[in-house]
């Protein structure tokens, strides 16, 4: 081989190396070493990222808040108590699984639970209502009869209700003697839903409607106060 041929061959080899961009220090694919520097990015199919809802995974939800401190119970009850119009718009309740008693207070104000102390001490002027259910069972989703108190037998396993209205002008609890109410749902520590409350007395007192009561421990063992003087307040003096 002449010197000219050898020079031409060397130049050709050098040019090929520059064109291919090969790096003598870079591992080649032929020796089985991965080329991480030139690995292609993960493929993008164009689909949006999968969310827990898309994959069928149920996300944890906040528990239903039914405590009266944050969510008031509601009522749609109207009628007559001692001949005066009465309308209830809020309801609160409590039940004792040990004694089997359940108590409900209904109020014309927006927070029945917030007025329990006022109702107990008679420091209010509201025409309100209360219900006591004996032998209460949260699974008893059925009609419950309303009875006068002397006819109710607690502890016999049969839920029965006593309904009282409060007349502030007389400071007197008015007993409803007849009627019915239906428990649609009941969960201790949560709500009590009652529909078809329809109750009356022999003296023309009558109320009816529905309510969903919020949980209110203050209602436990609720009773209207016994007021010594239940007569109407004396009229104001007449000025001469």
C-alpha positions as CSV (number, residue, x, y, z in Angstrom):
1,X,0.0,0.0,0.0
2,X,1.4,3.4,-1.0
3,X,1.6,6.3,1.4
4,X,-1.1,8.1,-0.5
5,X,-3.5,5.1,-0.2
6,X,-2.9,4.9,3.6
7,X,-3.5,8.6,4.1
8,X,-6.8,8.4,2.2
9,X,-8.0,5.4,4.2
10,X,-7.1,7.1,7.5
11,X,-9.0,10.3,6.5
12,X,-12.1,8.3,5.6
13,X,-12.1,6.4,8.9
14,X,-11.8,9.7,10.8
15,X,-14.7,11.3,8.9
16,X,-17.0,8.3,9.5
17,X,-16.3,8.5,13.3
18,X,-17.2,12.2,13.3
19,X,-20.4,11.7,11.3
20,X,-21.8,8.9,13.5
21,X,-21.2,10.9,16.7
22,X,-19.8,7.9,18.5
23,X,-18.2,8.3,21.9
24,X,-15.4,5.9,22.6
25,X,-16.1,6.2,26.4
26,X,-19.9,5.5,25.9
27,X,-21.1,1.9,26.2
28,X,-22.4,0.5,23.0
29,X,-25.7,-1.4,22.5
30,X,-23.7,-4.3,21.3
31,X,-22.1,-5.1,24.7
32,X,-25.6,-5.2,26.3
33,X,-25.2,-2.0,28.5
34,X,-28.3,0.1,28.6
35,X,-28.2,3.6,27.1
36,X,-29.9,5.5,29.9
37,X,-28.8,8.9,28.6
38,X,-30.8,8.4,25.4
39,X,-33.7,6.4,26.8
40,X,-37.0,7.8,25.4
41,X,-39.4,9.4,27.9
42,X,-42.4,7.4,29.1
43,X,-45.0,7.2,26.4
44,X,-48.0,9.6,26.6
45,X,-51.2,8.1,25.3
46,X,-53.0,11.4,25.6
47,X,-55.5,10.0,28.2
48,X,-56.2,12.1,31.4
49,X,-54.7,10.7,34.6
50,X,-56.8,8.1,36.4
51,X,-58.6,9.4,39.5
52,X,-59.9,7.2,42.4
53,X,-63.4,7.8,41.0
54,X,-62.4,6.6,37.5
55,X,-60.8,3.4,38.9
56,X,-63.9,2.5,40.9
57,X,-62.3,3.3,44.3
58,X,-64.7,4.8,46.8
59,X,-63.3,7.8,48.6
60,X,-64.0,8.3,52.3
61,X,-66.7,10.9,52.9
62,X,-67.2,13.2,55.9
63,X,-69.8,11.7,58.3
64,X,-73.2,13.1,58.3
65,X,-73.4,15.8,61.0
66,X,-76.6,15.6,62.9
67,X,-75.7,17.1,66.3
68,X,-77.9,20.1,67.0
69,X,-74.7,22.1,67.8
70,X,-74.0,22.2,64.0
71,X,-77.2,21.2,62.3
72,X,-80.7,22.1,63.6
73,X,-83.6,19.8,63.3
74,X,-86.6,20.9,61.3
75,X,-90.3,20.6,61.9
76,X,-93.5,21.4,60.0
77,X,-96.2,21.1,62.6
78,X,-99.2,23.3,63.1
79,X,-102.5,23.4,65.0
80,X,-104.1,24.7,68.1
81,X,-103.0,24.6,71.7
82,X,-105.5,25.9,74.3
83,X,-107.3,27.6,71.4
84,X,-104.3,29.5,70.2
85,X,-102.5,29.0,66.9
86,X,-99.3,26.9,67.3
87,X,-96.5,26.3,64.7
88,X,-93.3,24.3,65.3
89,X,-90.3,24.8,63.1
90,X,-87.5,23.0,64.9
91,X,-87.1,19.6,66.7
92,X,-84.5,18.0,69.0
93,X,-84.4,14.5,70.5
94,X,-82.5,12.1,72.7
95,X,-83.0,8.4,73.5
96,X,-81.6,6.2,76.2
97,X,-80.9,2.7,75.1
98,X,-80.7,1.5,78.7
99,X,-84.1,2.8,79.9
100,X,-85.9,2.6,76.6
101,X,-87.1,6.2,76.8
102,X,-87.0,8.8,74.0
103,X,-87.7,12.5,74.4
104,X,-88.5,15.1,71.7
105,X,-88.9,18.8,72.1
106,X,-90.5,20.9,69.3
107,X,-90.2,24.7,69.2
108,X,-91.6,27.6,67.2
109,X,-88.0,29.1,67.3
110,X,-85.3,27.8,65.1
111,X,-83.3,26.0,67.8
112,X,-85.3,23.7,70.0
113,X,-82.1,22.3,71.5
114,X,-80.8,25.7,72.5
115,X,-84.0,26.5,74.5
116,X,-84.2,23.4,76.7
117,X,-82.9,25.2,79.8
118,X,-85.5,28.0,79.2
119,X,-88.3,25.5,78.8
120,X,-87.3,23.6,82.0
121,X,-87.2,26.8,84.0
122,X,-90.2,28.5,82.3
123,X,-88.2,31.5,81.3
124,X,-89.8,31.9,77.9
125,X,-93.1,32.9,76.3
126,X,-93.2,30.3,73.5
127,X,-96.1,27.9,72.7
128,X,-94.1,24.7,72.3
129,X,-94.5,20.9,72.4
130,X,-92.9,17.8,73.8
131,X,-93.2,14.0,73.1
132,X,-92.1,11.1,75.3
133,X,-91.9,7.6,73.8
134,X,-91.8,4.6,76.1
135,X,-90.1,1.3,75.1
136,X,-88.4,3.1,72.2
137,X,-86.7,0.9,69.7
138,X,-84.8,2.5,66.8
139,X,-85.7,-0.5,64.6
140,X,-89.4,-0.1,65.2
141,X,-90.2,1.8,62.0
142,X,-94.0,1.7,62.4
143,X,-96.9,3.8,63.7
144,X,-96.9,4.6,67.5
145,X,-100.1,5.4,69.3
146,X,-100.5,8.6,71.3
147,X,-102.2,8.0,74.7
148,X,-103.1,9.9,77.8
149,X,-100.5,9.4,80.4
150,X,-102.6,7.3,82.8
151,X,-103.2,4.7,80.0
152,X,-99.5,4.3,79.1
153,X,-97.7,1.2,80.4
154,X,-94.0,1.6,80.3
155,X,-91.8,-1.5,80.1
156,X,-94.3,-3.8,78.3
157,X,-92.1,-3.7,75.1
158,X,-94.7,-1.7,73.1
159,X,-93.7,1.8,72.0
160,X,-96.3,4.4,73.0
161,X,-96.2,8.2,73.1
162,X,-97.3,11.0,75.3
163,X,-97.7,14.4,73.6
164,X,-97.9,17.6,75.5
165,X,-98.3,21.2,74.4
166,X,-97.2,24.1,76.5
167,X,-99.4,27.2,76.8
168,X,-97.3,30.1,78.1
169,X,-100.2,32.3,79.0
170,X,-101.4,29.7,81.5
171,X,-98.0,28.3,82.4
172,X,-99.6,24.9,81.8
173,X,-98.9,21.7,80.0
174,X,-101.7,20.6,77.7
175,X,-102.1,16.8,77.3
176,X,-103.0,15.4,73.9
177,X,-105.1,12.3,74.5
178,X,-105.4,10.6,71.2
179,X,-103.5,10.2,67.9
180,X,-100.7,8.5,66.0
181,X,-97.2,9.1,64.7
182,X,-95.0,7.1,62.5
183,X,-91.2,6.7,62.9
184,X,-89.6,6.6,59.4
185,X,-86.0,6.4,60.5
186,X,-84.1,6.6,63.8
187,X,-80.4,6.4,64.6
188,X,-79.1,6.9,68.1
189,X,-76.7,9.8,68.1
190,X,-78.1,11.1,64.8
191,X,-81.6,11.9,63.5
192,X,-85.2,10.9,64.2
193,X,-87.6,11.3,61.4
194,X,-91.3,11.2,62.2
195,X,-94.2,11.6,59.7
196,X,-98.0,11.7,60.1
197,X,-98.0,13.1,63.7
198,X,-101.7,13.7,64.2
199,X,-102.9,14.2,67.8
200,X,-105.7,15.9,69.7
201,X,-107.5,16.3,73.0
202,X,-111.2,16.3,74.0
203,X,-111.0,20.1,74.5
204,X,-110.2,21.1,70.9
205,X,-106.4,21.0,71.1
206,X,-105.0,19.5,67.9
207,X,-101.7,19.5,66.1
208,X,-100.4,17.6,63.1
209,X,-97.3,17.5,60.8
210,X,-93.8,16.0,60.3
211,X,-90.4,16.6,61.8
212,X,-86.8,15.5,61.6
213,X,-85.1,16.0,65.0
214,X,-81.4,16.5,65.6
215,X,-79.5,14.7,68.4
216,X,-79.5,16.8,71.6
217,X,-78.4,15.2,74.9
218,X,-79.9,18.1,76.9
219,X,-83.4,16.7,76.0
220,X,-82.9,13.6,78.2
221,X,-85.7,13.2,80.8
222,X,-87.4,16.4,79.6
223,X,-90.5,17.4,81.5
224,X,-92.4,20.7,81.5
225,X,-92.2,22.5,84.9
226,X,-94.9,22.4,87.5
227,X,-95.9,26.0,88.0
228,X,-97.8,26.7,91.3
229,X,-99.9,29.5,89.9
230,X,-101.2,28.4,86.5
231,X,-103.9,31.1,86.3
232,X,-103.7,33.8,83.6
233,X,-101.7,36.9,84.5
234,X,-103.8,39.7,86.0
235,X,-104.8,42.4,83.6
236,X,-103.1,45.7,83.9
237,X,-104.7,48.3,86.2
238,X,-107.1,50.8,84.6
239,X,-106.0,54.4,84.9
240,X,-108.7,56.8,86.0
